[in-house]
């Protein structure tokens, strides 16, 4: 059954505590899982640089024949942030252009039930000289999904990001901890310690542990197989966070 997007906010901003924590893998698998459940999710990566593997992964997960330009609005061959690109080139990025593009897709009369927007790096990663990923979340009113690696140091990273999000009036939907190939000694206790130190968050759904899927988890050809591997937690996330 399709979600009633007119009654609830089905627009999510997926951010990390850092770059390379697994945002694209998570968004791709969740998007494909939602599609398998009979809903339509649109994954968008507004900013991308240094290669198009992430875009290929998202397009493969969505499976609707979308063009790259429909899910990505800024690209640079160099592996630099949009703000760094401004410094290096003297160019300017109009944040309102990106906001309006995302608002267009987020309208309830579009063909998609759920919008999954993947941010750049962390919540406060700059996307222009004056704005961060948080700015986009504020302007549109996204629900934040926070991705972090379950390893030593993650508690501080998560709590700082949550504090930054709440101080900016952002709604935090959930936290996803990505398991590591070789968990360190902190991994077993990180979730409970994060829970103990989290502030009160309205409509917060919980902390979810996402399984390690192997070294080729970012391979677009393995999306269907990896969705099956992660089906248990994807089902919980869908039922409790995406479409409660």
N, C-alpha and C positions, 0 to 999 in steps of 0.2 A: 504494500500500500504506500502511496506517495505521502511524504510529509506535508503538513499544512504550513507552508513557509510564511503565510500571512499572519499566523498566530504566534510564531516563535522565531527566535533569531537563529537561523541555520547558516550563519556566516562565521567561519573560524579562521583565525590568524595563527598559523603554526610557526612558533619561534623556538630558537634553541638557547641554551646557556652559552653556546660558542658555535663556531663554524665546524662542520664535519661531525656533528653528533647524530646524524641519521634522519634529518627532517624529510629529505626527498624520499627515502625508503619508506618512512612511515606514511607520508601523504599518498604515495603511489599505491601501497598495499591497502590502505583504508579506502581510497577511491575505488579501487577494483572490487573490494569487498562490498562496498555500498552498491555498486552496479550489480553485483551478483544477487543482492537482496531485493532488486527491483526498483531501486531509487536511482537518481542521476546526480552524481557529484561532479563538480567542475574543479579540477586542480589548476591553480594559477601560480606561476612563479614570475612576478612582475619584473624582478631584476635578476640577471644571470650573467656570469662572466667566466672566462677561462676554459670554455668547452661546453658542449651541448648534451653531455651524457644525462644530466638531470632533466632537461627538457624532453629528451627521448624517452626517459623512464616515465615521466608524467603522461606524455601522449600515449604511450603504450598501455598504461594503466587505465586511462579514460576510455580508449577504444571506440570513440565516436567519429573518428576522421577529422578532428579539429586540426586547424593549421597552427604552426608554431607561433605565428603572430597573434593568435587568439589567446594564448596562455602566457606569453612573454612580451613585455612592453619595452624593455631596455636590455641590450646585450652588448658586451665588449669582449673581444678575443683575449685581451689581457686579463689575468686573474686579479682584478682590482675591484674595490667597492665603487659604487656610483659616485660617492663623495670624493674619493681619490681621483676618479676620472675627471671630475670637475676641476680639481687642483691641477692636474697634469695637462689638461687640454684647454682650460679656460672656458669650457662649455658650461651650460647651466641646465639643470634638470628641473622641470616644472612639476612640483609635487602634486599640484591640483589636477594635472593631466592624469596621473596615475590613480588618484582618488576617484575621479569621474569615470575612468575606465572600469574600476572595480565596482563602483556604484551601479553602472550599467548592467553588469553581470549579476549583481545582487538583487535586482528588482524581482518582485514576486511573479511578474508575468513572463519571466524567462523560462527556458526549458529545463532548468536545473533546480533540484530540490535543495542542494547543499553546495556551498561554496567553500573550498579549502584553499587558502592563500598561504603560500610558503614564503616566509620572510627571509632576509639575508642575515646569516650569522645569528647574533643575539638580539634581544629586544631593543637595545640602545645602539645597535650598529647604524652608523650614519648612511643615509641614502642621498643626502645633499649636504651642502655646507651647513644648513640650518635645521635639517630634519633627520629623524631616525625612523626606524621601523615602527616604533611606538606612535609616532605622529599619524601614520596611516591607520593604525588601530583606533586611535582617538577620534579621528575625523569620520570614520565609518561606523564605529561601535562594534567591532568584532569581538567575539569570544576568543580568548587566548588559549591555545593548547601549547604547553611548554614541554620541549623535548630535551632530555639530558642523558648523558652516559652514566650508568650505574658503576661508579668507581670512586676512589678516594678523592675528596674535594667537592663532590657533587652537592653536598648539603649546603655549603656556603653559596655555591653558584646558584642553586635553585632558590634559596631564601632571598638572596639579593635581587634576583630577577622578579620574584613575586612581589617584593616590596616596591620595586620600581614600577611594576605594572599597576599595582593598587594605588600608588601615589599619583598616578596619572589618570585615574578613574577608569582603568580598563577592567573588564570582567574576565576572570580566569576560570576556565571550565575544568581543566584537569592537568595533571602532570604525567608524562610518560618517561619512565626510566628504561633506557635501552641496555639490555644485558650485553656483557662483553665476552669475547671468546675465552679469555682466561680471567674470570672474576678475581679481584683482589680481596684482601681480608675485610674490607669495609662493606662489600656488596650485600652481605646478609642482613645488615642492620640499617642501611641507608634509608629505606622506605619508612620504617617506623620512626627513626630519628627526625626525618623531614616532617612527618605527621605531627610529632610532638611539638615542633617549633613553628609550624605554620600559623599565621594569624587567622582569625575568622574571615572566611571568604564567602560571600553570598553566592548561592547556586553552584558551589564547587562540588564536583562529582567524585573526585578522588585521585589516587595515584595508581598508575597501572604499570606493570612490569612487562616489557616487550622482549620476546625471546631473541637470542642470537641466531641469525639465519645463515651464517657462513660468510666466507670472504667474497662471494659473488652476489650478495644480497642486492646490489645495485644493478644487476644484469636485467634489462627489460624482458629478456626471454624467460626469466625465472619467476616472473610476477605471480602467475597462477599457482605455481608450486609453493611459493613462499606464503601466499595468502592462506593456503591449506595449513601450512606449518604454524601460522600465527592466528588461526581461525578462532581459537578460544578467547584470546584477549581482544581481537577485533570485534567479536560478537558482543562482549561486554561494553566496549567503547561505543559501539553503535547504539546499543539499547539504553545505556546510561548517560551518554554524553551527546551523541549526535541526534538521536531520535527518541528521547525518553518519553 
